[in-house]
Amino acid sequence: ADKVLYSRNDNLYNAQADQWMDMAKESYTKYADFMKGKQNLLIEDHTYLTKDVTRTVYEDGSYVIVNYGKTAYTADGVTVEPISYVTGKEAK
């Protein structure tokens, strides 16, 4: 527990699951929907945009930008809130 409590994921430390279960389910469902059909796709690129933000691009042009940081990240008109992600698709 201390490893999570004193890490950049300390917001996940909570002994009362009912306080975060709905948020976890919503996040899982959103990401699972994005990943449908991608299990056989190659990752074309994985880039650190900053020390806390990564961008992964799949061969179909879809991408996910993940912000592991504590401040919002904005570039090219896209904002990723702290400890969150956005998905999209580039034209091929």
C-alpha positions as CSV (number, residue, x, y, z in Angstrom):
1,A,0.0,0.0,0.0
2,D,2.8,2.4,0.8
3,K,4.2,2.0,-2.7
4,V,1.0,3.3,-4.2
5,L,0.3,5.9,-1.4
6,Y,3.6,7.7,-2.0
7,S,3.8,7.5,-5.8
8,R,2.4,9.5,-8.7
9,N,-0.6,7.3,-8.4
10,D,-1.4,8.2,-4.8
11,N,-4.9,9.3,-5.9
12,L,-5.7,5.6,-6.5
13,Y,-5.1,4.7,-2.8
14,N,-8.4,4.3,-1.1
15,A,-9.7,1.5,1.1
16,Q,-13.3,2.2,0.2
17,A,-14.0,0.8,-3.2
18,D,-17.5,2.2,-3.5
19,Q,-15.9,5.7,-3.7
20,W,-14.0,4.9,-6.9
21,M,-15.7,1.8,-8.4
22,D,-18.0,3.8,-10.8
23,M,-15.0,5.9,-12.1
24,A,-12.9,2.7,-12.6
25,K,-15.8,1.0,-14.5
26,E,-16.3,4.0,-16.8
27,S,-12.6,4.3,-17.5
28,Y,-12.3,0.6,-18.3
29,T,-15.4,0.6,-20.6
30,K,-14.1,3.7,-22.5
31,Y,-10.7,2.2,-23.0
32,A,-12.0,-1.3,-23.9
33,D,-14.2,0.3,-26.5
34,F,-11.2,2.0,-28.0
35,M,-9.1,-1.2,-28.0
36,K,-11.8,-3.3,-29.7
37,G,-10.3,-4.7,-32.9
38,K,-6.8,-3.5,-32.1
39,Q,-5.4,-6.8,-30.6
40,N,-3.9,-7.7,-34.0
41,L,-2.7,-4.2,-34.9
42,L,1.0,-3.2,-34.8
43,I,2.1,-0.3,-32.7
44,E,3.7,2.0,-35.3
45,D,5.0,4.6,-32.8
46,H,5.3,5.2,-29.1
47,T,6.7,8.6,-28.1
48,Y,7.2,10.5,-24.9
49,L,5.8,13.9,-25.7
50,T,7.0,15.1,-22.2
51,K,8.3,13.2,-19.2
52,D,4.7,12.5,-18.2
53,V,2.9,12.3,-21.5
54,T,3.1,9.4,-24.0
55,R,1.5,9.0,-27.5
56,T,1.0,5.5,-29.0
57,V,-0.1,5.2,-32.6
58,Y,-1.5,2.0,-34.1
59,E,-1.2,0.9,-37.7
60,D,-4.8,1.9,-38.5
61,G,-4.0,5.5,-37.5
62,S,-5.7,5.4,-34.1
63,Y,-3.8,6.8,-31.2
64,V,-4.0,7.2,-27.4
65,I,-2.3,10.1,-25.6
66,V,-1.8,9.3,-21.9
67,N,-1.0,12.0,-19.3
68,Y,0.6,10.4,-16.2
69,G,1.4,13.9,-14.8
70,K,-0.3,16.2,-12.3
71,T,-1.0,19.1,-14.7
72,A,-3.0,19.2,-17.9
73,Y,-1.2,18.8,-21.3
74,T,-2.2,20.7,-24.4
75,A,-0.9,20.4,-27.9
76,D,-2.4,20.8,-31.4
77,G,-5.8,21.7,-29.9
78,V,-6.0,18.5,-27.8
79,T,-6.0,18.7,-24.0
80,V,-5.3,15.7,-21.8
81,E,-6.3,16.2,-18.2
82,P,-3.9,15.0,-15.4
83,I,-4.0,11.2,-14.8
84,S,-6.1,10.7,-17.9
85,Y,-6.0,10.0,-21.6
86,V,-7.6,10.9,-24.9
87,T,-8.0,8.8,-28.0
88,G,-8.4,9.6,-31.7
89,K,-7.6,8.6,-35.2
90,E,-5.4,10.2,-37.8
91,A,-6.4,10.2,-41.5
92,K,-4.5,7.5,-43.4
